[in-house]
Amino acid sequence: MTSEFLQVATVIFLHLDEDFGRRVASWLETPQSKEETSEDEDINDGSEGPPPPHPHLNQLPSKMDLQASLSLIFFTFTAVFSLFSLSLFIIRYNPCCNCEVCTAFITRSWTSEFVNLSDWYTHLLRKSPTGTIHVHVLNNIITANPDNVEYIIKKNFDNYPKGKAFSDILGDLLGRGIFNVDGNCWRFQRKLASLELGSLSIRSHALNIVVEEIETRLIPIFKTVADNDAVLDLQDVFRRLSFDSICKFSFALDPGSLKPSLPVSELESAFDLSSKLCAERGVTPSPLVWKIKRLFNIGSEKELKRSINVVKRMAGRVIKERREKGFGSGNDLLSRFMGSISDDDYLSDIVISFLLAGRDTVASALTTFFLLLTQNPKVLEKIRQESDRVIGGSNDSLPTFGDLQHLHYLQAALHESMRLYPPVQFDSKFSNQDDVFPDGTFVKRGSRVTYHPYAMGRMERIWGSDSMEFKPERWIRDGEFKQESAYKYPVYQGGVRVCLGKEMSLVEMKSVALSLIRRFDVKVVDPDRILRFAPGLTATVSGGLHAVVRRREVPE
Ligand code: HEM
């Protein structure tokens, strides 16, 4: 962490340096050049004889003084800021704790054995008799104990809000959107959104969007890749697909990011950059670091502001157009919410929250699903057999809404895949009051508490000695899919704030997976490589996940 801190500090100062340099230059240049122009005009006013001594020549030394003073101010500011951040870091995180876990965290010695922080936490949680650990330097209690999880997200829900620290980080992007608020504001949106997302009409609308995206964009891309013996980054394609789908679903807007040329959509890039930079705020040693950068509009905060503006401008434009046209007939979420909400900024916040919640999660789940299918060809074969039985033998037929309900093995395989690779690897809340977890862990007021679906999916004490194997059968009882407790499997959270898009995401993932599995052989290149995840809100494989694609030979 110390080295992380130093890295962050160095990067900040470099940015500060760059920006301040530019600012100092502009402070000095703008007035100067204006004055020079006016002086030139004066000099060339037609009067005879040598021009009088330039009055500003006498002021040159004072300009240099000004430059020197500004440099001094800048360096003093940098030094003070540096010390200030360091002391905040010390006060906030107690980096003096020298317990084994904290020492390994601070010195990053865990990286000699583990590729991802989540893998190291899994190792520690497996060793812990209670399934709970405390990283003192982060004031973070991490648990993989289902009783604790149930306690946090259901039984004592009111004591564990998302908290101000979290909502500050995402606040500029998500505003008062459902994903980012607690209390009454959350309750109101939750009620409204559950009502809308529960309706049959919106579910079939969601399926229509996905089917259109699959038929007109996804399949043609896979055919082209297959016919050209090319390699394709599954993660990139699934991110594009889920972005198009969630934008159409939420706003009735088509960013077209899965069009054949795989264009760079301004909205998608701005949205990606905004969520990445917001996530990076979360790893700064103190929130004051990014807050100060935001105040001065410098470095990554300047970039963040710019990209958020692109997203918000687009949302504002769509809302304005919809108000003008009338929203009565629209099936998308925005049209549905417009009837109940008249504040357009609030409306924009709500819909942007849906983009964040529904985009990367689906793409992440689909990406690792195809990795596991490459590693487990028998499971792939069983999915094909089941789909032939339920949908029929023609590879081109897409499943109907009814068919999807009968694909138990596919449903099991998707759940099993997210057990090992949950799209949201961990989720944190903050404790309002002193408390005690069911396993006896004392939770001090203000502590961060984290439940860890990634570690939980890999615990023998929860899933048995074969916990690391990919076995969809563990979800099947008497030939049918059987749901496990959400506290043992909090992949969609569970309890009071359970994911609102769960059913919709399963429909989307099943449709995409089947349409590819039935028409193509998709094989991930280098399937045994150890996955490294990029830091962020949702699990993203560093470097993507490349695959080769062949059209499937279907017996006549
Ligand atoms: C595989 C796909 C998905 C997974 C694994 C997933 C997982 C989650 C998780 C863990 C949360 C809790 C986050 C938190 O409170 O910090 C959540 C919340 C939420 N999800 Fe999903 N999600 C998925 C897809 C979707 C989709 C497609 C949508 C939208 C249509 C969606 C909408 C939401 C919303 C609105 C919330 C906030 C609920 C609330 O705060 O009351 N999710 N999801």
Boltz pocket constraint, residues with backbone or C-beta under 6 A from the ligand:
constraints:
  - pocket:
      binder: B
      contacts: [[A, 178], [A, 179], [A, 181], [A, 190], [A, 193], [A, 353], [A, 354], [A, 357], [A, 358], [A, 359], [A, 361], [A, 362], [A, 365], [A, 422], [A, 423], [A, 424], [A, 427], [A, 428], [A, 490], [A, 491], [A, 492], [A, 493], [A, 496], [A, 497], [A, 498], [A, 499], [A, 500], [A, 501], [A, 502], [A, 504], [A, 505]]
      max_distance: 6.0
